[in-house]
Each structure stands twice: as C-alpha cells, then as structure tokens.
C-alpha cells in the first residue's frame, strides 16, 4: 500500500521543519498543519528514518524522532506483525547511532523505544524490560560510554509507564498495567542498585555530572513507575531508605563543610527523591498496610527532621528542599490520617509518639519564620491539613473516640490560632521594596486561606478563640504604645477578629465590645492606612452583632464616614453597605447626617466609580428611612445630577468612549439606588398609602431611558445597564411598580424594534413573571410575551443558520427566560396563538450549537415544555408532532454534535419525554435507532438496541441515564478504545 502512495517531497519537508523551528508564530502555524498531515501518512514510517540520517540538521533529526514516536503511539496498527522485529532493530540501531548526541534526539528515541516495548510486552517480547536492563546495565554496546548507556536505560525505563497511559492500543489499560506490574520489582531493584552503587563509590559522585544526572533519572524512574503502575509499600521499604540517604547526602556536606547553600544539582536530586517518596506513601491501596505505613512515616521523621530544624529560620538558604520535605510530611499525614488519629484513640504508645512528632512538624511548617511568599514559601502547604484534621475528627462515627480526639486537637488549634495571627501580618513599609506585584497578590490569597483556617479553628475552639484573639489584641496595643510604627501586629489581630465574625451573634458581650472600643480609639491618622482598611472591613463583618447592640452603632458610623474620605473608600463603602442592609431600622436616628456625609463624599469626585456605585446602595437604604416630605430634597441633590449628565450626553449625541463610560457609570448608580430605595421598611406604616420615590423618578426620566436605548443600540453593555436599572426597580417595588408597567412595555417594545438582545429579554421576563398572574395586567403581559417571542423569531430568521453561534448569547438568554416563564407561570401556555412549533424548532437549533449556554437553556426549555404539556391539549399535540424530531436531534447531539462535556445535560429531555410520553418514546427510539449509520457508523446495531432498551427503561434515575448517554457517546465517537 505504501509503495503505491505518492511519495512526499523530502526536501520540502525538511525546509518546512526548519521554518517551523526557526520562525515566528505566524509561519509556525502555517507549517504546523502541513507537518501534522505528513506525520499521519503511512509513508512517514519510511521517511522518519531518512530525516534521522547523520549530517541532517538537529531540527530535522528531532522531527524524524518525533514522527517515529508519533507513529508508534498512534498508528501501531499500520505495522505488519512480520515487520515488527525489523522495526525493533532499526530503533535500537538508530538509538546507538545517536548515543553521542544530540541528547534531544536521543531522548525522543528512548521514548519511542518505550512505546514499542509497551506494544510488544504482552505477547511478542515479554522479556523486553529485562533485556533492555541487561543490555545497557552490563555495558554491552561498544564505543558508548558507561554513563550514556545507563542514561539510555533509565530514559527508556521511565518512558514505558508513561507511554502505557497514552498510546493507542487494542490492549485494555488494565491489562497493560498488570503486565507492567509484573516487571515492577525488577525495575525497582535496578534503580535501587544503581543508587546504592553511587552512594558507595569512593570517588565523590558530586564531581561527576553524568553520575548526578543518572541518579536524578533513577529516582525519577522509580517515582514514575510507582505513580503510573503502583507497587505495594511493603516492597518499598528498601528503596525508601536509599532515597532518604540520597537526600541527606545532598544536604549535609554543603552545610558542614561548604557555604551552607545547596547547588542546583543537589537541589534537583533531593527534590526528585522527595517527590518519589510522596508517590510511594500516597498510593491508593497503601492504607491496607498500616504497619509498613507507620514504618515509612517514622523513617521520614527520623531522617529529615534534623534538616527542617536546621532550616527553620527566616530567609534560609535551602528553602526548596524544605518545601519538598514538608510536602512529604503533609502528604503522608493526609493520606494516613486515620492511622495517625488511632494514635490518640488506641493504647499504642509508639503510634501516639509518631502522631505527636508529625503534628509538631506540621505546626513548625505553619509557623515558618518570615512573611510568605518573600521570606518563606512553606507555610501555605500546611493550611489544607488543618482543615482535614478537624474534618476527620468530627466525622468519626464513634462518639467516645470523637470526643477523645477533639480534646487532643483543642490545644493544637489554640496554638495554631496564635501562629496564624502572626503569619497574617502584612509587610511593613521598610520591607515592601522587596515585594513585587505578584508577591502582593500571592500574599492576599494566602491571607484569605488563613482567614478560612481561622474558621476551622473556631469549629474546634468555639468561643474560646475570642479569648485567644483578645489576649493577642492587648499585646499588640501595648506594643504599639511603646513602638508607634509597629502597626502590623495590631492589623493582623483585627483581621483575625474579622475572619471569625460570622460565628458570633449579638449575645457575645465580653470580647466584641472590647474590639469595637479599640476600633474607635485607634489614632489612624498616625498609622499606615492599611490598618484603617482592615478596621473598616471588620466593622462591616460585625453588622449582625451591631443590630443587637445598637449602642455601638455611632462609633461604627464615625469610623465608616472617616473611611469614605480616605484612600480606603472601597472598604468604607462595603462596610457601610453591610451596616445599612443589616441595621437599617437602627440607623433611623442617624439617617440624615449620614446621608449628608455620603453626599459630601460623592461631591468630592475623588471616589472610584465602583465605590460611588456601591455607595448608592447605602444612600437608597438611608433615604428610605426619611419622612416622605424630605425624600425629594435628597433625590434632587444626589440623583438629579445623574440624569442631568445622561440627558446632556443624549442631547449632544456624543458616542465617544468617554461618554459611553460615563453613561454606564451613571446608569449603574441609578440601578443601585433603585435596588435599595423602598419606603416600605417600617411595619407600622406599611398600610399607609404612599407613592414610592422610585416611581416618581421613573415617571420623570423614562424619556431619558428611551433616548439612551436608541442612542446606544449597538452597545450591549449600555443597554444592559439601562435595563438593569429598571429590572432592579421591578424586583424592589414588586406590585408597587404597577403604575409604570405600561411605560415599561413601551420602552421594551421600542427597544425590540431596534434590536433584540439579552438585556431586553431579561427585563421582559422579570415583568412577565412578576405581573402575569395579576388579572389587571394579564392582557398587557400576554402582549409583551408575544412581542418577546416575535422579535426573537425575527432575529433568528434574519441570521443564516451557519452563523447562529454569533447570536448564541441571545439564544441562551431567550430560552433561559422562556424556560423560567413557563415553569413559574404555566398559565402562559394557555395562549393558543403562540407559535409553539417554531419555539421547539429553534430550541433544537440551539441544542446543536457548540456553545454550552445555548445548549443548557434550550434543553431546559424543552424539558419544562414537555413536563407542562399534558395539562394543555394543544401543547400535547405539539409534543406528539415534534417528539420524534426532538429525540432525533438529541441523539445526534449525544452521538457526535455536542462536546462530550455537555452530553450529561440531555438526560433531562429523555427523562421528561419518558415520563410524559412513555409509549410514544419507545416507538420513536426504536424507529430512529433502526436507521443505518445513525447517529454515527461507529456504533453497531446490537449496541444501539441495547441503548434503546437502557434509555427507555430509565424513567427516574437521572445519574444512571447520564451514565448510559455518556457510554453511548463514547461508542458513537469511536473513543472506547482510547479510553480503556
């Protein structure tokens, strides 16, 4: 077959390879497709060798080796059985030819040999691994150095389990893994023997670069086999001892007689050994061997704790090795937590000692001196462990054991709390020069992790955590009085209080009042502004406590107002928002002066846009507390400038980027105000008839909204902001919005006539869901629903079907809104004038798009439609007419059209049809699946019959149906072999 094919132009191929490796990304993209297609050709088996001839450029030789590896990995079926021995000889000959380099080509040839061995291992070359080891370990290749032969052997051995995970083969993965498992001991013995031999050499192996590299490869080879194949930890004791010895040999000589800093080679070898030890101790079945696990963990501690002790200091020289040692400790204790906790509940003194030693090491890891991540990089690894430990304790099924372990961990978490306060300290002004923006972001995330860990400490300690934090707060205040520049400890204490705030209600009367007094007395103007920012966030966190302790509200207000006029205005507006939301009624005596303060801060123009928008929420809440006659004054001074600017932009018809930004900003301010301004806050006055201020504003400003919609019709974010304002008004006022409903409908229809887009659809849905059931509004809402559907149809009809992805966001919103409408207001389906058949048609089109949002909402719509259909005869008729086509589309999507990650979602359609139309669905399924090559030619008639039976049978269990659909998708797409 190969000889009959058109031969490839080898010179052109070589030129393309050079262009690919030596040119820019645009030229690479052009040549990549050509080279990829060339690799797929059966002729590649021949020209791959020609590219690896001596004298070719390194790039061309490398591409030849890559092509050979790719063919072995993906196209093994092209190799006739009678040619496989010849192929092996060619690989070995080429590998020896490149023993002198380039290493990049030699490495790829070793991987290719590994792939070949995986294919041949089961039947054709069962002794492959032993032969490779014998050939290269016994140095049977003439004119190749001993170190290079060992290098080749280790590269090939490491490649074998990795290739077994990815090659395309007819052998099941589980069978391959079993075959490799049978050779595991010989590989382990080989690597261990080599490492032992190196450790026993009289000549210092550190001075031999090749020996160093081969030791790294040997350690990595063990780790790769353990990770991908697995080996009982009972057989890993000896290699564990050797790996620990290597780590110590890398570390101690440079400490005792060198400069105290490990070289990069020493670091790499030690880290590789430690990573391999992690792979050993976390194997899936290792919990079945508790005695061996105990022995290995004890070996870790005995061998490595002297290193952690030596490096337990700020800015230590050998942070990399410490990171990996602690990673090993944390991995070991997380994997064997049940074993270690039995050291608390059982009467085994050795296990108890081991538990204590390991816990103390992880406490040391958490408490590593220095500030993360600039001065240390270990402590973050331990934080997940503290969650796991308390979670394991509280999940214990036996109450006595749980209580015993709980008592054991209480002092640990008390100590941990004080450690976390220290670790959350921010860098001071003097040290910030060493910090990059990435470092600061990393520290911010780290502080959030610490905040979460404080929550776990509360779960163990309950209210006692406040006593610990209060004592540390007193210490920080005392230190600040003697050293006024030491603000970081006080800030860390306040941050710690903030982290646990959600656990404490208004009845806590000892420590939180003390905290509130401290927050009000700190001389912020003399200290770093970050302290003020944390104090503001903390006040916001304790608003639910303030609601029950209103005596502390005035001091909280004073602090928040101070923050509004500082660089910490973001934190101040957040805190004020929390206060106004949680303590609105308690703020009534302070509403007017606080409003004046908010207005003053807005008027300065120094606030960021996002802070100004957020502040409008508080303004709305405060304005709601005023007497009705005072509200217009504040609307005039605070809200009128927003509409005046919007009107000026519309009149000037200025569509500049700056005008667009200002329009969105002002609309967002109005939207936020509309979400919070509601005068029905006092239960005693709810029955009093009064006009809502938002209605008054909307009646005056609706023309401006129309002008904005007309002017910015092409700017989706502007329309979104305008619709958001009206949607917030609807959701906030609910039935009180009714007087504006007619005007809102005019606005929506006018917008539809200009452009059908997601924001307008969303606001239509909000109005329909809110008012459709009201008899006085029903006719108007029916008309709005009709316009909603008709204008969407116009958009769909005017868009070529091949371009539906361009409007997938609108289709997603349309079917999402429609799905919610028929689910919440099923009465909408009583209207016989709606074009239900076209809705079903376009929902099926949306299902076939690649975009996940459109798939999800169209499935939701069809599912809800089917579930409601039996309640209405005309809807039943629609489903009976289109049901088979719905299933046809769904099966095509499952078969090949839809990304596999989305296949699960289609279960809802099958379940709905099977629940409401079981007899019809059985007929439809059999009819569809009897069609040849449907949904693809890769699924056999017998398999299709089986899936019909499974799908039709499943009427309730969604998870099981999803499993059947996923399995069918794998079969229909020809992925079954690849996923074995």
Order of alpha helices (4+ residues) and beta strands (2+ residues): alpha-alpha-alpha-alpha-alpha-alpha-alpha-alpha-alpha-alpha-alpha-alpha-alpha-alpha-alpha-alpha-alpha-alpha-alpha-alpha-alpha-alpha-alpha-alpha-alpha-alpha-alpha-alpha-alpha-alpha-alpha-alpha-alpha-alpha-alpha-alpha-alpha-alpha-alpha-alpha-alpha-alpha-alpha-alpha
